[in-house]
């Protein structure tokens, strides 16, 4: 009996070190901390030390770039701050007196991971690196990133222990940032031709994220490395309409780990076909011989959902409260909406089956006004 207990203990320790069980399946990484989430719902599909505070290197630039694109006015040309660009490590090649735009700096941060671009962005937006870092921490607090603290806009951390985040916080930040179309476009670009310098001239910048070429569906996001943080990677992947976000901190095998986690994560989803419980509707109609109009909805909708969620999806019929004749065949009167955890995950249209003429074609302007008001309520 003691041998059985000892063997069970050894197996438990082994799997706790190298893997994490989800729905009976084991997945593992080489990372000190990792997480895999659904970008839309926030569902955690895998986690390992996901709430442990660790340095995150240049994945820091996700926040720096987000603040830049949120500021706007990205294409106004300006001269870089000479002191800001005097920084070690990776670079987009800025030199004293260069003319540049915030958009170019964003590409410079997210593709070649330019520390010079991050510092130049900070000074341009806030007037100093210190003031910009305060903006970063304020934004982190607003986004609910409770275990994140920034000291630098670039992620260089060898001189401080106060620059840290967690795999969970970085995933949340990325999910939010990807909702910004400009950020999403920049981080998913494999190479970009930009014009900057003094005088400005064209040059190419390449993305350091090799996963974009090696893993199906990857759409960004950011690599990172320092001697303290080691290899860090935040990525996003979209397959069959579902987007997952993966974060690994201090991971010597990050490319392979992200690929494996995505294969596992997407295997947890299934395609379902949903049909409306009711397909024929009678909607109220004013101004015609009959006081209702017949409408029907599209037969079905196909969705990708987490495998345990199919039975949790509910339907809700939303119809215009009032309709005025004349009304045309195919006109949309409402929707059948599908909800999962109070979140709309899909809908089908309810359309008029047959045109109906007005009883009195001379409707007043007041009638038309009332119609519009009712449809907005």
N, C-alpha and C positions, 0 to 999 in steps of 0.2 A: 504493500500500500504506500509506503514511504517513497518507493521508487517511482510510482505513478505520480504522486504529488510533486516530486522533484522534477520529473520530466515535464509536467504541466507548467511548473514555475519557469523552467528554462524556455519553453515555447512562448510563454506569455511575455517574458522579457525580450526575447528575440523579436517578436512581432511589434512590440511597443517601440523598439529602437528603429526598426526598418520599415514598418508599414502601419497602415491605419485601416481598420475594417469598416466597410460601409456595405450594408445589405448583403453580408456574407461574402463579399469579395475583398481581397487584400490588394492595396496599391501602396507603393513606396517611393521615396525620393532620397537623394543624398543631402537634401537641404537641412540646415539647422532649423529653419521654419518655412512653412509652406501653406498655401490655401488655394482652393479651386472653388469659384462661386459662379452662379448664374447671374449674368450682368443685369437682367431685367428684374428678377424677383429677389436677388440677394441670397438665394438658397445656397447653403454651404454643402458642396459635394465631397470635399476632402479637406482635412486640416491636420496640421502637425506643428505644434508649438506656435499656432497662428496668432497668439495674443502676447507673445514674448517680445519685449522691446529690444530691437537690434538696429545697428547702423544699416542704411539702405543705399549708400553710395549715390550714383548719378540717377537712380530712379527718382531722386529728389526733384529732378527737372520736370517731372510731370506736373508738380504744383507750380513751379516757376513759369512753365509754358501756359498752363491754364490761366494764371493771373494775367499774363500778357495778352492772350486772345480775348479774355473777358474785358480788358481795358479798351480794346478797339483801336481805331486809327492806326492800323498795322502797316500801312504803306507810305507813311510820311517819312521822308529821308532825314537823317540827323547824323551828327558826328559822334563817334563812340568816345566814351570817357577813357582817356589814356591810362589812368591808374587802374581802372576796373579790369582792363584786358590783360594786365600783367599778372597772370596766374598760371600755375603749373598744370600739367596733365593734358588731357585731350582738348582739342581746339578746332575751331572752324577757320582759323587762320587770320584773325583780325589783327590789324597793325595800327599804330598811332596815326590819327587823323582820318581813319577810314570813314566813309559815308555808308550808312546801312539803314535798313528799316526793321521794325519790330518783327515783321513777318519773316524776314531773312534770319533774324536771331532765333526765332522759334524753330525754324528748320535746322539752324546751327546747333541748337540744344538737343533736339530730338533725333537727329540723324547721326552726326559724328560725335555727339555728346560734348559739345564745346563748352568748357568751363569759362572761356572768355565770353561766349555768348550769354551765359547765365548771369555773369557779373555785369555785363553791359546792359542787359535787360533790367536788372535790379536798379541800377543807377538811373537809367532812363525813366523808369516808372515812378520810383520813390525818392530819387535824389541821392540816395546812399544805400549801400548794402544793408546796413543795420535797420534802416526804416523799412526796406523791402522785406527783410526777414520777419519783422513785426507783422507786416501784412500777411505773410505766409502763415504764421501761427494763428492770426485772427481768422483766416479763412479755414484753417484746419479745425478750429473750434466750432465755427459755423456749420461745418460739414459733419460734426460729431466724431471727429478723429481724436478720441480721448487719450490715446497712447502715442501721439506723434508730437515731436518738437523739432523745429528747424533752427539751425544756427547759420547755415550757408545756403545760398540759392543754387549752388552747383552740386553739392553732395560731398565735397572734399571734407573729410572728417578726422584726419590724422591728429589734429591739434585739439580735439574736443571729444568729450564723452556725452555731450548734451544734444547731439544730433542723432535722432533715432525715430523709428516707427515700428509698426508690426506688420506682418503679412496681411492680417485682416484689414487694418487701416489703409494700407496701400491698395488693396483690392477695392475698398469702398471709394477711395479717391479716384481710382481709374474708372470705375463704373460711372461716376458722376462726370468726369472729364470727357468721356466718350460721347456723352449726350450733346456736347458742343461740336457742331459739324466742322468747324475750322480745326479744332484740336484733333478730331478723328481723321481728317484729311492729312494733316501734317504727320502724325505718328504712323500712318499706314503707307507713307511714301517710301519707296525703296531707294530712289535717288532723285535729286532735284538740281536743276540748273538755276543758279541765283546770280544776281548782279550786285556786287558791293566792292568797296575799295576806295582809293583816292588817286585818280578818278576811278569810278566803279567799272568793273569789267566782269564778264561772265565766267563762272566756274561751276564745277559739279561737286555736290556733296553726296556721300553714300551712307546708307543706314547701317549701323553696326549690328542690327538685329538679324542674325542669320536664320532665325526660326521662320521668318517670313518666306524664305525660299525652300525650307526643308519640311515644313509642317502644313498640311492642307488647311486652308481657311484662316490662317493667322493674319490679323489686321493691325499689328503693332504689338507692344507699345514702347518699352524703354529698357535698355540694358544698363548695367552699372558695375563698377569695380573700384575698390580701394584696398590697400593692404589690410585695413582694419575690417571692412565689411565683407571682403572677398567678393565672389561672383554673385551678383544680384540680378534678377530678371523679373519684369512685369510684362505679361503678354495678354492678348485677347484673341479669341478665335471664334469664327462664325461658321456654322454648318447647318444647313437645312432650316435657316431662319432663327436658330438659337445661338446666342452669344455667351461664351464662358470667359472668365478672367482667371488667370493663374499668376500667382506670386511665389517666388522662391527667394529666400535670403540666405546667403552664405552656402552656396550650392555648387560644388565642383563639377557637377554633371547636369547643368541646368537645361541645355538644349534637349537632351534625351528625356529628362524628367518632365518637362512641359509637354512634349509630344505624347508621352505615355499617359500623363494625367488627362490630356484632352481625349485620347482614345477611350479611356475609362469613363470620363465625364459624359461624353456624348452617347455612350452605350447605355446610360441611365435614362435616356429619353425614348419615347415611342411616338409613332404617328397615330393619331386618332381621327375618326370622321364623326362629326357631330351633326345631327339633324334636328331641326326645330320641332318641339313637341306639338305645335300647332302651325299649319302651313297656310290656312285660309283665314282671312280676317274681314270683319265688317267695320269700317271706319266711319265716323260721323261726317255727314256731308250737308252743307247748307246751300240753298239756291238752286236745287234740282227737284225733279219730280219725286225722287226717292230721297229719304233722309240718311241713307248710308251708301257707301261705295265699297265694292269688293276689291280686296287686295290679297296678294299672296307673296310668299318669301322664297328666296332661292332655296334649293333643296338641302344643301349641306355645306359644311366648311371643314377643311382639313387643317389640323394643328399638330405641332410638336409639343408634347408635354412630358413632364417628369413621370416616370412609370407608375408612381403611386398616386398620381393626382387625377387620373381620368374620372374617378367616381366623385371627385370633389367639385367638378365643374357644374355651375348652375346657369339657368337661362332666365332672361328678363325681356319681356316685350315692351318696346317703347314706341308708341304711336302718337302722331299729331293729335292734339286735343280737339281740334276743329279743322275742317277743310271746306273750301268754297268751290262751287262749280263756276265755270267749267274746269274740268280736271282731265288730264291727258293720260292715255295708256303709258305705263312705264314710269310715271311720276312716283318719286319716293315719298312714302307716307310715314316711314319709321324704320325700326331695326329690331331684330332679335339679337340681343347681346349675350355673350358668354362670359361668365365671371369665375375667377379662381382666386380665393383668398381676397375678395373684395377688389380685385384688379381685373379690368376688362382685357380678355385675351383674344377676342375675336368677335365678329359680328356679320350678319347677313342682312341684306336690304329687303324691306317690304314694299312692293310696288303695285300700282294700280293695274288691275287686269284689263279693264276696258274703259275707253274715254266716256265721259259723261258731260253732256251739254248743260249749260245753265238754263233754268226755267225762264229767267229774264236776263237776256244778254247784256242789258244796260246796268251793270253793277256800279254803284256809286264809289267815289274815291274813298269814302269813309269805310265801306265794306272791305275794300282792298287793304286799307290800313289796319282794320281789326284782324284780318286774316294773318298779316305779317306779325302782329303783336302776339296772337295766340300761338303761332308756330315758334316763337322765341321763348315762350314760357315753359 
